[in-house]
Amino acid sequence: MSLFVPAAWSHLAFFSQDLPEIEAKLALDRRDILPPEHQVFAALEASCPDTTRIVILGQDPYPTPGHAHGLSFSVEPDVKLPRSLNNIYKEMIDDLGAAPLTGDLRPWAAQGVLLLNSALTVPAGEANGHQSLGWSKLTEQVLAELSEKPRAFILWGKHAQSFERHISGDHHFILKTAHPSPLSARRGFFGSRPFSKVNAWLKANGDTEVNWTDA
């Protein structure tokens, strides 16, 4: 397997030092690997360092074929909302009064929201099956790169929050709550109003608010 490296991020050491080994492991893996090869780096292709304003850090792609397309929490427009994304939309309705009509979050990416998973591949039907493959080094380097100027980081759940140490500086807006999954959403995700809080921070810093609801 030879993955297309997104040009805007190609300077990160991960792509020369770690990706070749990951590609070699993927080439030997006879399972169905998700998302499709051309979508593995879709999140980074959709949001370059200069345009990224917000990071929403997920865990790994959806393990159901046809669902994942390379952006955390996002699914193809014709796919029924996964449970975590359904809870995200419930909170958005409480927070903003509306939510997108589909689970396709690419319109968020077009507004500078980096929807990055800490593992970019998963074997079909095996959630977290590639968490130890080495993808986390890319996540660490992306967060370090994006620490250079003020940004908003949304860290839902303990896994995402374990990467906070790679965000440096005290000029960011870091929002930490429980994960939106059905197992934990009622432990602090519901009622957290992340979307209006991020928009308030953007506005306070002279930036344009994100249109979260029209994705």
N, C-alpha and C positions, 0 to 999 in steps of 0.2 A: 504494500500500500504506500502510495506517495501522495501526501496531502498538499493542497495548494496553500502556500503561506500568505496571509494577508500582508500586503506591502507596508501598510502604515505601522504595523507592529513587528516587522521582520528584524528590527534591530535588537529585539530582546534576546538575551543569551539562550533562552529556552529553545529557540528554533534551530540553532546550530548544535547545542550541547545535549539536549534531551529528546527532541522530536524524532531524530533518526532511530533511537532505540524503541520509542513508542510505536513508530511505524513498523518496525521489524516484528514487534510482538503482535501487532494487529494483523500483519500479513500471515502469521502462523495460527491465528485464532480462526477456527473453522465455524464458529457460531455466526449467526446473523448479527452484524454490528450496526447499531443505530447512533446518530441519524445517518442518512446516506452520506457517502464520502464527500460530496461537494458542499455539504452543509455543516461539516464538523466545526469550521471556523466562522460560521455565519454571523455570530454575535460580534466578533472582532471586525469582520468585513463591513458590518452595518454601522459601526461606531468607532471612528478612529480616535487617537489620543487627544487631538486638538478640539474635537467636537463633543467629547464625552463630558456630560455635566453631572450625571447620576449613575451610580452602579447599583444594580439589584443582583445580589449574588445567590445563585441556586446551587444545588448539589450535583445532580447528574441528569442526563436526558431521560424523558419518559421511555420506559422499556417496551411500550406497545408499538409495533410497527405501524407507520403512518401517522404517528402523533408528533414526535419530536422533529424539529427542523432547525436546531442549532442555537435557539435562544431560550434562556432559562424561563420556566413557567409557561412559555408560549406553545401553542399547538396550531396546526393547520386550520384554516377557517371553517372547514366542514366537520371538525372533530368535536364531539361532546365535551363540555368543560370538565377537565380533571378536577378532583375534589379540592385540591389546594387552590387552584385557580378560581374555582367557584367561590371559595371562602374569601379570596382576595377581592372578587367582584362584590360579594356581600358587604365587605367592609368599605369598599369604594362607594357603594350606594348610600351607606350610612354617613360616609364622610363627605361626598360630593353630590349626592342625589341622583347619580346615574352611573352606568358602567358600559363598556363596549358590548357590541352585539355578538361578537365572536371571540374566540380565544387567541386569535392571531395578534401578537403584540408588536409586530414590526413597525406600526406607526409610532410606538414609543421610541424605538431605536432611531427612527428618523428625526426625533426631537432631542437626541443626545443621551438617551438612556441605554447604558450598556447592560444587557441581560446575559450575564456570564455564569455558566456552571463551573464548579470547581473540578469536575471531570467532564470531558467533552464527548466521550463515547460511552456506550453501555451495550452489553450483550442483550439481545431481545429476550424479554421475560425475566431478566436477572438484574433487578434494581441494585445499584451500588456495585455492580460486577467489575467495574474498572476504576474504583476509587484508589487502588494501589498501583495503578499503571504508570503514574508519574505526572499526570496532568496538573496536580496541585502546584507544581513549580511554576507553571505558566500563570496560574491565578496569583501567586505571590508576587511575581514580577510585574504583572499588570497593575496590581494594587500599589506597588511601590512606584511605578511610573506615574500613576494618576495622583499620587500624593503631592506632586510638585506644585499644584495650584488648588484653590478651594473647590471641593466637590461634595456632593451628597452621596453617602453610602448607606444603603438599606440592607441590613443584616438580619434576616429572619431565621431564628433558631440557632441552636448551639453550634452546629456545623459551620454555618456562615460566620458566626461570631468568632470562631477559632482563627479566622484569617485577619482579624482586626489588628493584630500586632504588626502586620505588613503595611498598614496605613500610617504614615508618619506625619507629624505636624498637628497643630491645634486649631487650624483654620477651616476644618471641614465640618460638615453636618453629618454625624453618624447616628443613625436611628436603629436601635436594637430592640426587638420584641420577640415573642414566641413565634414559632413557625406557623404558617396558615394551614397546615395539614389538619384533618379532622381530629387527630390525636392531641393536638396542642393549641388549636386556634382560640379556645376559650380560656387559655391560661395567660392571656396578655396580648394576643394579636387583635382580637375583636375589641374595638374601642380605641385602638392606637392611632387612628386617623393619619396614616403615613403620607397620604397623597397631598392633603391640605398643608401638612407640616413642611413637606419638601417644597411645595410651591411658595409657602410663606418665606422660607429661607431664601429661595431663588429671588423672590421679589425684593426682599430686604437687601440683597446683594446686587440689585440693579439688573437682574437677569429676567428673561422671559419665562413665565410659568409654563409648565407642561400641560398639554391638553390630554389628560389621562382617559377621558370617557369616550372619545370618538375613534378609538382604535378599531 
